[in-house]
Amino acid sequence: MKKRSVLIAGHPTSVSLEEEFWEALKAIAQTRGTSVNALIEEIDTTRTGNLSSAIRVFVLNAVQGRA
């Protein structure tokens, strides 16, 4: 698991995710024509738990065709 720094609404924060989730998140962002930071900001606006978990759920839903 690797910790990475991201900007959310202009504020730096760190997120720890397994490499497979980071790669999937980058692929989703590229498919959507957006940056990883912008995609994480979008996920952040709808999350109810911690950010790392919300990203994992988002990636899972995207892979299953629900995002």
GIGI-V973802 format. One record per backbone hydrogen bond with DSSP energy under -0.5 kcal/mol. CO is the residue of the C=O (numbers start at 0). NH is the residue of the N-H. E is the energy in kcal/mol with one decimal. If there is no record, write none. Layout:
CO | NH | E
CO | NH | E
//
This chain:
1 | 16 | -1.9
3 | 14 | -2.8
5 | 7 | -0.5
5 | 12 | -2.6
7 | 10 | -1.9
10 | 7 | -2.7
12 | 5 | -3.1
14 | 3 | -2.7
14 | 16 | -0.6
16 | 1 | -2.0
17 | 20 | -0.8
17 | 21 | -1.8
18 | 22 | -2.6
19 | 23 | -2.1
20 | 24 | -2.6
21 | 25 | -2.5
22 | 26 | -2.1
23 | 27 | -2.4
24 | 28 | -2.4
25 | 29 | -2.4
26 | 30 | -2.4
27 | 31 | -2.0
28 | 32 | -0.7
28 | 33 | -2.7
29 | 32 | -0.9
34 | 38 | -2.1
35 | 39 | -2.7
36 | 40 | -2.4
37 | 41 | -2.0
38 | 42 | -2.3
39 | 43 | -2.7
40 | 44 | -1.5
41 | 45 | -0.6
42 | 45 | -1.2
42 | 46 | -0.7
43 | 46 | -0.6
49 | 53 | -2.2
50 | 54 | -2.4
51 | 55 | -2.1
52 | 56 | -2.5
53 | 57 | -2.3
54 | 58 | -2.7
55 | 59 | -2.5
56 | 60 | -2.8
57 | 61 | -2.5
58 | 62 | -2.6
59 | 63 | -2.1
60 | 65 | -3.8
60 | 66 | -0.7
61 | 64 | -1.2
//
